[in-house]
Amino acid sequence: MKKLVAEFIGTLWLVLGGCGSAVLAAGFPELGIGFVGVALAFGLTVVTMAYAIGHISGCHLNPAVSIGLWIGGRFDVKDLVPYIVAQVLGGIAGAGILYVIASGQPGFELGGFAANGYGEHSPGGYSMMAALVCEVVMTFIFLFVILGSTYTQAPRGFAGLAIGLCLTLIHLISIPVTNTSVNPARSTSQAIFVGDWALGELWLFWVAPIVGAALAGLIYKALSPEIAE
């Protein structure tokens, strides 16, 4: 149960910190943080939680990460569904807190609420195929870095930093394409509040990250099988 509570809190923070920066601060007149600030915010949520809860739950914060680690031989299948449930609920809680804060501004309009999308709902108007490829590849690289930085023979103590910086880079590349998901829990949390088109396009932000994570788990396991200590 402690692991699930940790995953709930961690995913809540990822959504509140990352999506919160996009909703509240990205476009703030004159002083907005823009794409770079949002990318850093997402990376920082992972870095901070990696050191806060990594020793409790592993700090997955993402159903695709849990699935990729399981396929890569690093995670017990019996914990897979409970982790995913905790992550999705934590993401929804984070989006709920963000909604309460954001709606406190006079004239508030929900708008896109940092939801992920493609086509007319992509920040840059990118097609469904472009979004699909982007999300698969970005999640593949994300899991590849996670598996490598948490390997038994990797330098100890630096995994959280490497993973957070990787997520920052992923956002710098892909925010214009999909608003960057690589995380079904993050996508679900925002889509529930936006509804309509966001729920209709949510399938892609489950399928693509899971495919990318699964491929990374299989390939990394073949390249560098874990060595028991």
C-alpha contacts under 8 A as a table, 3 or more apart, distances in Angstrom:
res1	aa1	res2	aa2	distance
1	M	4	L	5.12
1	M	5	V	6.25
2	K	5	V	5.17
2	K	6	A	6.17
2	K	56	I	7.31
2	K	57	S	7.81
3	K	6	A	5.08
3	K	7	E	6.24
3	K	56	I	5.76
3	K	57	S	4.55
4	L	7	E	5.01
4	L	8	F	6.09
4	L	57	S	7.30
4	L	82	P	7.09
4	L	83	Y	6.08
4	L	86	A	5.71
5	V	8	F	4.99
5	V	9	I	6.23
5	V	86	A	7.23
6	A	9	I	5.23
6	A	10	G	5.97
6	A	53	I	6.19
6	A	56	I	6.92
6	A	57	S	6.32
6	A	59	C	7.73
7	E	10	G	5.02
7	E	11	T	5.97
7	E	53	I	7.98
7	E	57	S	6.62
7	E	59	C	6.47
7	E	60	H	6.99
7	E	61	L	5.77
7	E	83	Y	6.98
7	E	86	A	6.10
7	E	87	Q	5.81
7	E	90	G	7.34
8	F	11	T	5.42
8	F	12	L	6.09
8	F	61	L	7.74
8	F	86	A	5.01
8	F	87	Q	5.31
8	F	88	V	7.84
8	F	89	L	6.62
8	F	90	G	4.17
8	F	91	G	7.46
9	I	12	L	5.02
9	I	13	W	6.23
9	I	90	G	6.08
10	G	13	W	5.15
10	G	14	L	6.27
10	G	49	M	6.02
10	G	53	I	7.48
10	G	59	C	7.06
10	G	61	L	6.02
10	G	90	G	7.42
11	T	14	L	4.90
11	T	15	V	6.25
11	T	61	L	4.77
11	T	62	N	7.33
11	T	87	Q	5.62
11	T	88	V	7.75
11	T	90	G	5.17
11	T	91	G	5.29
11	T	94	G	7.52
11	T	185	A	7.89
11	T	186	R	7.88
12	L	15	V	5.39
12	L	16	L	6.02
12	L	87	Q	7.92
12	L	90	G	4.49
12	L	91	G	4.79
12	L	92	I	7.32
12	L	93	A	6.00
12	L	94	G	4.23
12	L	95	A	7.64
13	W	16	L	5.02
13	W	17	G	5.60
13	W	18	G	7.95
13	W	45	T	6.51
13	W	91	G	7.99
13	W	94	G	6.46
14	L	17	G	5.29
14	L	18	G	5.63
14	L	19	C	7.76
14	L	42	F	6.54
14	L	45	T	5.17
14	L	46	V	6.77
14	L	61	L	7.57
14	L	91	G	7.59
14	L	94	G	7.81
14	L	186	R	7.91
15	V	18	G	5.27
15	V	19	C	5.26
15	V	20	G	6.92
15	V	91	G	5.71
15	V	94	G	5.41
15	V	95	A	6.31
15	V	186	R	6.03
15	V	189	S	7.85
16	L	19	C	5.68
16	L	20	G	4.90
16	L	21	S	7.83
16	L	94	G	4.87
16	L	95	A	6.24
16	L	97	I	7.26
16	L	98	L	6.01
17	G	20	G	5.07
17	G	21	S	5.99
17	G	41	A	6.23
17	G	42	F	6.66
17	G	45	T	6.24
18	G	21	S	5.37
18	G	22	A	6.67
18	G	38	V	6.33
18	G	39	A	7.71
18	G	41	A	5.17
18	G	42	F	4.38
18	G	45	T	6.99
19	C	22	A	5.01
19	C	23	V	6.11
19	C	38	V	7.77
19	C	42	F	7.85
19	C	95	A	7.89
19	C	113	F	7.86
19	C	114	A	5.89
20	G	23	V	5.12
20	G	24	L	5.66
20	G	25	A	7.47
20	G	98	L	6.13
21	S	24	L	5.43
21	S	25	A	5.01
21	S	26	A	6.03
21	S	37	G	7.54
21	S	38	V	5.65
21	S	41	A	6.60
22	A	25	A	5.84
22	A	26	A	4.80
22	A	27	G	7.62
22	A	34	G	7.84
22	A	38	V	5.69
22	A	114	A	6.28
23	V	26	A	6.51
23	V	27	G	7.85
23	V	102	A	7.58
23	V	113	F	6.11
23	V	114	A	6.23
24	L	27	G	7.52
24	L	28	F	7.15
24	L	102	A	6.82
25	A	28	F	5.22
25	A	32	G	5.42
25	A	33	I	6.00
25	A	34	G	7.76
26	A	32	G	4.78
26	A	33	I	4.65
26	A	34	G	4.46
26	A	35	F	6.90
26	A	37	G	7.04
26	A	38	V	6.65
27	G	31	L	7.91
27	G	32	G	4.72
27	G	33	I	6.89
27	G	34	G	6.23
28	F	31	L	5.75
28	F	32	G	4.11
28	F	33	I	7.48
29	P	32	G	5.93
33	I	36	V	6.76
33	I	37	G	4.63
33	I	38	V	6.87
34	G	37	G	5.47
34	G	38	V	6.43
35	F	38	V	5.16
35	F	39	A	6.10
35	F	172	L	6.85
35	F	175	I	7.17
36	V	39	A	5.13
36	V	40	L	6.22
36	V	172	L	6.42
37	G	40	L	5.11
37	G	41	A	6.09
38	V	41	A	4.95
38	V	42	F	6.36
38	V	171	H	7.84
39	A	42	F	5.40
39	A	43	G	6.38
39	A	167	L	7.60
39	A	168	T	4.77
39	A	169	L	7.16
39	A	170	I	7.86
39	A	171	H	4.94
39	A	172	L	5.79
40	L	43	G	5.04
40	L	44	L	5.97
40	L	168	T	5.31
41	A	44	L	5.07
41	A	45	T	6.27
41	A	168	T	7.75
42	F	45	T	5.30
42	F	46	V	6.73
42	F	164	G	7.72
42	F	167	L	6.90
42	F	168	T	6.35
42	F	171	H	7.91
43	G	46	V	5.38
43	G	47	V	6.31
43	G	163	I	7.81
43	G	164	G	4.25
43	G	165	L	5.75
43	G	166	C	7.43
43	G	167	L	5.23
43	G	168	T	4.62
44	L	47	V	4.92
44	L	48	T	5.96
44	L	164	G	6.16
45	T	48	T	5.38
45	T	49	M	6.12
45	T	164	G	7.64
46	V	49	M	5.21
46	V	50	A	5.78
46	V	160	G	7.08
46	V	163	I	7.35
46	V	164	G	5.22
47	V	50	A	5.16
47	V	51	Y	6.71
47	V	160	G	5.08
47	V	161	L	5.61
47	V	163	I	7.27
47	V	164	G	4.97
48	T	51	Y	5.67
48	T	52	A	6.25
48	T	160	G	7.91
49	M	52	A	4.65
49	M	53	I	5.66
49	M	54	G	6.93
49	M	59	C	6.72
50	A	53	I	5.76
50	A	54	G	4.67
50	A	58	G	7.53
50	A	59	C	5.56
50	A	160	G	5.12
51	Y	54	G	5.58
51	Y	55	H	7.56
51	Y	160	G	6.72
52	A	55	H	7.60
53	I	56	I	5.05
53	I	57	S	6.14
53	I	58	G	6.80
53	I	59	C	5.82
54	G	57	S	5.67
54	G	58	G	4.23
54	G	59	C	4.66
55	H	58	G	5.94
55	H	59	C	7.92
56	I	59	C	7.66
57	S	60	H	7.38
60	H	63	P	7.55
60	H	65	V	5.81
60	H	66	S	6.09
61	L	65	V	7.53
61	L	87	Q	5.77
62	N	65	V	5.24
62	N	66	S	6.50
62	N	84	I	7.25
62	N	87	Q	6.25
62	N	183	N	5.35
62	N	184	P	6.76
62	N	185	A	6.06
62	N	186	R	7.71
63	P	66	S	5.13
63	P	67	I	6.19
63	P	83	Y	7.37
63	P	84	I	5.05
63	P	87	Q	6.91
63	P	88	V	7.98
63	P	183	N	6.71
63	P	184	P	6.32
63	P	185	A	6.59
63	P	210	I	7.81
64	A	67	I	5.09
64	A	68	G	5.98
64	A	139	T	7.93
64	A	182	V	7.51
64	A	183	N	6.21
64	A	184	P	6.93
64	A	209	P	5.79
64	A	210	I	4.91
64	A	213	A	5.74
64	A	214	A	7.96
65	V	68	G	5.05
65	V	69	L	6.04
65	V	143	L	6.49
65	V	183	N	7.99
65	V	213	A	6.50
66	S	69	L	5.21
66	S	70	W	6.15
66	S	75	F	7.15
66	S	80	L	6.53
66	S	83	Y	7.42
66	S	84	I	7.51
67	I	70	W	5.06
67	I	71	I	6.21
67	I	80	L	7.07
67	I	210	I	7.05
67	I	213	A	6.86
67	I	214	A	6.73
68	G	71	I	5.17
68	G	72	G	5.98
68	G	143	L	6.66
68	G	210	I	7.47
68	G	213	A	4.55
68	G	214	A	4.89
68	G	215	L	7.74
68	G	216	A	6.72
68	G	217	G	4.90
69	L	72	G	4.85
69	L	73	G	6.19
69	L	74	R	4.99
69	L	75	F	5.42
69	L	143	L	7.90
69	L	147	L	7.34
69	L	217	G	6.22
70	W	73	G	5.16
70	W	74	R	5.46
70	W	75	F	4.32
70	W	76	D	6.21
70	W	77	V	6.33
70	W	80	L	7.73
70	W	217	G	7.61
71	I	74	R	7.49
71	I	75	F	7.81
71	I	214	A	6.26
71	I	217	G	5.18
71	I	218	L	6.30
72	G	75	F	7.77
72	G	147	L	7.86
72	G	214	A	7.93
72	G	216	A	7.72
72	G	217	G	4.00
72	G	218	L	5.75
72	G	220	Y	6.92
72	G	221	K	5.29
73	G	76	D	7.83
73	G	217	G	7.79
73	G	221	K	7.28
73	G	226	E	7.88
75	F	79	D	7.71
75	F	80	L	7.84
76	D	79	D	5.76
76	D	80	L	6.94
77	V	80	L	5.11
78	K	81	V	7.28
79	D	82	P	5.58
79	D	83	Y	6.06
80	L	83	Y	5.32
80	L	84	I	6.30
81	V	84	I	5.11
81	V	85	V	6.17
82	P	85	V	5.16
82	P	86	A	6.16
83	Y	86	A	5.14
83	Y	87	Q	6.10
84	I	87	Q	5.08
84	I	88	V	6.16
84	I	185	A	7.94
85	V	88	V	5.28
85	V	89	L	6.14
86	A	89	L	5.23
86	A	90	G	5.96
87	Q	90	G	5.05
87	Q	91	G	6.09
87	Q	185	A	6.07
88	V	91	G	5.09
88	V	92	I	6.25
88	V	184	P	7.86
88	V	185	A	4.56
88	V	186	R	7.50
88	V	188	T	7.16
88	V	189	S	7.02
89	L	92	I	5.11
89	L	93	A	6.17
89	L	185	A	7.99
90	G	93	A	5.05
90	G	94	G	6.20
91	G	94	G	5.06
91	G	95	A	6.21
91	G	185	A	5.77
91	G	186	R	5.74
91	G	188	T	7.65
91	G	189	S	5.19
92	I	95	A	5.04
92	I	96	G	6.05
92	I	185	A	7.91
92	I	188	T	7.41
92	I	189	S	4.30
92	I	190	Q	7.37
92	I	192	I	7.88
93	A	96	G	4.95
93	A	97	I	6.29
93	A	189	S	7.81
94	G	97	I	5.21
94	G	98	L	6.23
94	G	189	S	7.72
95	A	98	L	4.95
95	A	99	Y	6.07
95	A	189	S	5.78
95	A	190	Q	6.15
95	A	193	F	7.83
96	G	99	Y	5.04
96	G	100	V	6.34
97	I	100	V	5.18
97	I	101	I	6.33
98	L	101	I	5.14
98	L	102	A	5.95
99	Y	102	A	5.11
99	Y	103	S	5.83
100	V	103	S	5.39
100	V	104	G	6.55
101	I	104	G	5.44
101	I	105	Q	7.85
102	A	105	Q	6.11
102	A	108	F	7.08
103	S	106	P	7.62
103	S	108	F	5.43
103	S	109	E	7.61
103	S	110	L	7.92
104	G	108	F	7.32
105	Q	108	F	5.53
110	L	113	F	5.82
110	L	194	V	7.26
111	G	194	V	7.53
112	G	115	A	5.61
112	G	194	V	6.62
113	F	190	Q	6.53
113	F	193	F	7.86
113	F	194	V	6.74
114	A	179	N	6.94
114	A	190	Q	6.76
115	A	179	N	7.05
115	A	187	S	6.36
115	A	190	Q	5.14
115	A	191	A	5.80
115	A	194	V	7.32
115	A	198	A	6.57
116	N	121	H	7.64
116	N	122	S	7.35
116	N	178	T	5.42
116	N	179	N	5.27
116	N	180	T	6.64
116	N	181	S	6.43
116	N	187	S	6.08
116	N	190	Q	7.94
116	N	191	A	7.64
116	N	198	A	6.94
116	N	202	L	7.65
116	N	205	F	7.58
117	G	120	E	7.91
117	G	121	H	4.86
117	G	122	S	5.04
117	G	178	T	5.27
117	G	179	N	7.04
117	G	198	A	6.59
117	G	201	E	6.27
117	G	202	L	7.73
118	Y	121	H	5.03
118	Y	122	S	4.22
118	Y	125	G	6.80
118	Y	126	Y	5.95
118	Y	127	S	5.81
118	Y	128	M	5.38
118	Y	131	A	6.11
118	Y	177	V	7.21
118	Y	178	T	5.82
118	Y	201	E	7.58
119	G	122	S	5.34
119	G	125	G	5.08
119	G	126	Y	5.27
119	G	127	S	4.71
119	G	128	M	6.03
120	E	123	P	7.86
120	E	125	G	5.33
120	E	126	Y	7.68
121	H	125	G	6.73
121	H	178	T	7.99
122	S	125	G	4.72
122	S	126	Y	5.73
122	S	127	S	7.88
122	S	176	P	6.92
122	S	177	V	5.69
122	S	178	T	5.15
122	S	179	N	6.90
123	P	126	Y	7.68
123	P	175	I	7.35
123	P	176	P	5.02
123	P	177	V	6.19
123	P	178	T	6.68
123	P	179	N	6.62
124	G	176	P	5.04
124	G	177	V	5.77
125	G	177	V	7.21
126	Y	130	A	6.09
126	Y	131	A	6.64
126	Y	177	V	5.61
126	Y	178	T	7.65
127	S	130	A	5.16
127	S	131	A	6.21
128	M	131	A	5.05
128	M	132	L	6.05
129	M	132	L	4.99
129	M	133	V	6.15
130	A	133	V	5.29
130	A	134	C	6.00
130	A	177	V	7.56
131	A	134	C	5.07
131	A	135	E	6.06
131	A	177	V	6.15
131	A	178	T	5.99
132	L	135	E	5.35
132	L	136	V	6.19
132	L	204	L	6.68
132	L	208	A	5.92
133	V	136	V	5.25
133	V	137	V	6.10
133	V	208	A	7.68
134	C	137	V	5.34
134	C	138	M	5.93
134	C	174	S	7.10
134	C	177	V	7.63
135	E	138	M	5.21
135	E	139	T	5.95
135	E	180	T	7.53
135	E	181	S	7.04
135	E	182	V	5.90
135	E	205	F	7.51
135	E	208	A	5.56
135	E	209	P	5.91
135	E	212	G	7.46
136	V	139	T	5.39
136	V	140	F	6.06
136	V	182	V	7.81
136	V	208	A	4.78
136	V	209	P	5.43
136	V	210	I	7.79
136	V	211	V	6.27
136	V	212	G	4.31
136	V	213	A	7.74
137	V	140	F	4.98
137	V	141	I	6.28
137	V	212	G	6.06
138	M	141	I	5.26
138	M	142	F	6.13
138	M	170	I	6.26
138	M	182	V	6.73
138	M	212	G	7.47
139	T	142	F	4.87
139	T	143	L	6.14
139	T	182	V	5.13
139	T	208	A	7.94
139	T	209	P	5.36
139	T	210	I	7.91
139	T	212	G	5.10
139	T	213	A	5.76
140	F	143	L	5.36
140	F	144	F	6.07
140	F	209	P	7.68
140	F	212	G	4.27
140	F	213	A	5.13
140	F	214	A	7.82
140	F	215	L	6.62
140	F	216	A	5.12
141	I	144	F	4.87
141	I	145	V	6.16
141	I	216	A	7.29
142	F	145	V	5.32
142	F	146	I	6.25
142	F	163	I	7.38
142	F	166	C	6.51
142	F	167	L	6.81
142	F	170	I	7.87
142	F	213	A	7.94
143	L	146	I	4.84
143	L	147	L	5.96
143	L	213	A	5.76
143	L	216	A	5.90
143	L	217	G	7.19
144	F	147	L	5.25
144	F	148	G	6.11
144	F	216	A	5.51
144	F	217	G	7.39
144	F	220	Y	6.62
145	V	148	G	5.06
145	V	149	S	5.87
145	V	162	A	7.43
145	V	163	I	6.49
145	V	166	C	7.34
146	I	149	S	5.33
146	I	150	T	6.06
146	I	159	A	7.40
146	I	163	I	5.97
147	L	150	T	5.44
147	L	151	Y	6.06
147	L	217	G	7.71
147	L	220	Y	7.15
148	G	151	Y	5.21
148	G	154	A	7.08
148	G	220	Y	7.91
149	S	154	A	5.82
149	S	155	P	7.58
149	S	158	F	7.43
149	S	159	A	4.90
149	S	162	A	6.90
149	S	163	I	7.54
150	T	154	A	6.43
150	T	159	A	5.88
151	Y	154	A	5.21
151	Y	226	E	6.89
152	T	226	E	6.95
152	T	227	I	6.72
152	T	228	A	7.88
152	T	229	E	7.66
155	P	158	F	6.54
155	P	159	A	7.93
156	R	159	A	7.09
157	G	160	G	7.39
158	F	161	L	5.40
158	F	162	A	6.32
159	A	162	A	5.18
159	A	163	I	6.05
160	G	163	I	5.22
160	G	164	G	6.00
161	L	164	G	5.19
161	L	165	L	6.08
162	A	165	L	5.27
162	A	166	C	6.10
163	I	166	C	5.05
163	I	167	L	6.28
164	G	167	L	5.16
164	G	168	T	6.27
165	L	168	T	4.93
165	L	169	L	6.24
166	C	169	L	5.13
166	C	170	I	6.16
167	L	170	I	4.96
167	L	171	H	6.27
168	T	171	H	5.24
168	T	172	L	6.32
169	L	172	L	4.98
169	L	173	I	6.36
170	I	173	I	5.26
170	I	174	S	6.09
170	I	180	T	7.69
171	H	174	S	5.15
171	H	175	I	5.31
171	H	179	N	7.82
171	H	180	T	5.85
172	L	175	I	6.26
173	I	176	P	7.44
174	S	177	V	5.10
174	S	178	T	6.34
174	S	179	N	6.60
174	S	180	T	5.42
175	I	178	T	5.69
175	I	179	N	3.98
175	I	180	T	4.85
176	P	179	N	5.96
176	P	180	T	7.91
177	V	180	T	7.17
178	T	181	S	7.05
181	S	184	P	6.88
181	S	186	R	6.71
181	S	187	S	6.03
181	S	205	F	6.49
181	S	209	P	7.89
182	V	205	F	7.17
182	V	208	A	7.85
182	V	209	P	5.12
183	N	186	R	5.43
183	N	187	S	6.44
183	N	205	F	7.17
183	N	206	W	7.52
183	N	209	P	6.41
184	P	187	S	5.05
184	P	188	T	5.97
184	P	205	F	5.61
184	P	206	W	4.95
184	P	209	P	7.09
185	A	188	T	5.13
185	A	189	S	6.14
186	R	189	S	5.36
186	R	190	Q	6.74
187	S	190	Q	5.62
187	S	191	A	6.12
187	S	202	L	6.93
187	S	205	F	6.48
188	T	191	A	5.07
188	T	192	I	6.13
188	T	199	L	7.88
188	T	202	L	6.87
189	S	192	I	5.66
189	S	193	F	7.18
190	Q	193	F	5.51
190	Q	194	V	6.39
191	A	194	V	5.02
191	A	195	G	5.51
191	A	198	A	4.84
191	A	199	L	5.35
191	A	202	L	7.06
192	I	195	G	5.27
192	I	198	A	7.73
192	I	199	L	6.76
194	V	197	W	7.82
194	V	198	A	6.13
194	V	199	L	7.69
195	G	198	A	5.49
195	G	199	L	5.29
196	D	199	L	5.68
196	D	200	G	6.42
197	W	200	G	4.86
197	W	201	E	6.18
198	A	201	E	5.31
198	A	202	L	5.99
199	L	202	L	5.00
199	L	203	W	7.85
200	G	203	W	7.19
201	E	204	L	6.08
201	E	205	F	7.55
202	L	205	F	5.28
202	L	206	W	6.72
203	W	206	W	5.30
203	W	207	V	6.11
204	L	207	V	5.13
204	L	208	A	5.71
205	F	208	A	5.75
205	F	209	P	6.31
206	W	209	P	5.85
206	W	210	I	6.21
207	V	210	I	5.38
207	V	211	V	6.12
208	A	211	V	5.19
208	A	212	G	6.14
209	P	212	G	5.09
209	P	213	A	5.97
210	I	213	A	5.07
210	I	214	A	5.98
211	V	214	A	5.16
211	V	215	L	6.20
212	G	215	L	5.28
212	G	216	A	6.27
213	A	216	A	5.10
213	A	217	G	6.15
214	A	217	G	5.07
214	A	218	L	6.25
215	L	218	L	5.20
215	L	219	I	6.07
216	A	219	I	5.20
216	A	220	Y	5.79
217	G	220	Y	5.46
217	G	221	K	5.98
218	L	221	K	5.32
218	L	222	A	6.34
219	I	222	A	5.13
219	I	223	L	6.18
220	Y	223	L	4.96
220	Y	224	S	5.80
220	Y	225	P	7.39
221	K	224	S	5.37
221	K	225	P	4.82
221	K	226	E	7.32
222	A	225	P	6.09
